[in-house]
Amino acid sequence: MKKRVRKHLPNFITCANLFSGCIGIVLTFTNDDLILASYAIFLAAIFDFFDGLASRVLQSYSGIGKDLDSLADMVSFGVLPSAILYELFLQAPQIDKVGSYLSFIAFLIPVFSALRLAKFNVDTRQSESFIGLPTPANAILIASFPLILQQHGTISQYILNPYILTVFVLVMCTLLVAELPMMSLKFKNRDFNQNIYRYLLLLFSAILILFFKFAAVPVVILIYIALSIIQFKIAHDKVPG
C-alpha cells in the first residue's frame, strides 16, 4: 500500500496542477474573473513545485510522470495565461478594430509554451538547469497583471494597451524558446556557495513582495533572468580553455 502511494503521489499532485488550470480557464471565460484565474495559476505553480519535490523525496520517477507534468503545464501555464491576456486585450479602453484582431496574438503563448515543453522533454542539457524561460515563470508574470491592476489602477494605461500587450507577447514567446540559460530552483543540497544565486533570488523576492506585493512579480522575473545569465557567465568563464 505504501509503495503504491509513493508511486502515485507525485502524479496526483500533477493532476491537481492540471485541475487548477482547468478551473482558471473556466473562471476566465465564464465569470470574467481574472483575479481568481490568476490565483489559479499561483496555485498550479505550488502544485508544480511539490510534484517535483515529491518525486525526488520519494524517488518516484517515471516516463508517464514526466509527460503528465508537461501536459498539465501546457494547460495551467500555457492556455490559462493566454486566456487571461486575451481578456486583458478586450478590456483595453482604446480597443479598436485593429486592437480586437490583435487580441488573438495572446494565443501564441500556448503555442510557444508547447514548443518549450516539448523541447524540454528531449533536451538532455536541461537535466539540472533550463534553456529558455520556464513556462511557470512566464505564467506567473502574466498572472500578476490583473492583481497589479487591482492594487494600482493608475497604471492600467500601460497594462491595458493592446500594442504594449502585443510587444509583451512577442518578447515572452521569444524568451520561452530562446537559447538562454536559466537556473533551476531545485536545491540538491544546502551548500551556500553552490546555491548562492538561488538564495539571492529568494532573498530579493521576499523583500520585494513584502513591500510591493504583486507589483514586485515583474521585477522578480527580471532578477531571475539576470541572475541566471550572471550564473552562466561566471560558470562559463571558470571552464578551462
Summary of the structure (lengths in Angstrom):
residues: 241
radius of gyration: 18.4
end to end distance: 53.1
largest distance: 59.7
contacts: 774
relative contact order: 0.10
helix: 81%
strand: 2%
